[in-house]
Amino acid sequence: MSGIIGKKVGMTSIFDADGKNIPCTVIEAGPCVVTQVKTIESDGYAAVQLAYDEKKEKNTTNPLKGHFEKAGTTPKRKVVEFKYFTEDKTLGQTVDVNLFVEGDYVDVVGTSKGKGFQGVVKRHGFSGVGMQTHGQHNRLRAPGSLGASSYPSRVFKGMRMAGRMGGDRVKIQNLQVVKIFAEQNLLVVSGSIPGAKGSYVLIEK
């Protein structure tokens, strides 16, 4: 499995050859630098560590400065490991959008937008009470009963209730690469991906 680190730019739409309007997401993918190559002999597993997005040297810790200097690159903000990289990579090598070709299907991993503390209607799709009758009031978006009293005298684990929503790691699978702009390091994929504009995403091939 090959991959690259990117940044969500925003959404647009593209017309295909049949005149169909396809909603697309634009991703700035790379260029990433190989900062470490892990092997089974030395680390117990095989992986390639990629780094992306420039970072000020004054904001970088000394151990990380040495780590990046060893790879012959400047400090980076985002460092991610990719296991089972399909091609052999060497320390200091650059990985860019040329890893993909138009028509490829990719998986995109991102962190969904945080929604804060939300109720059961928004968080779990409860319908609420809806019709008001039998003298009830202010129960419109209430969760309702959470369980029995005498037995089991507790609320079961996993009960769908109000709570923090969003801010989760989400993977969207099988998005097609519609267009590649190699000069600008831009990747255009069909459909939407998780996260806000400017957030980091992983594109896995």
PyMOL commands that set and color helices and strands:
alter all, ss='L'
color gray80, all
select helices_A, chain A and resi 40-43+57-59+62-70+97-99+120-124
alter helices_A, ss='H'
color red, helices_A
select strands_A, chain A and resi 3-15+21-29+32-38+47-54+76-83+94-95+105-111+116-118+163-165+169-181+186-190+200-204
alter strands_A, ss='S'
color yellow, strands_A
deselect
rebuild
show_as cartoon
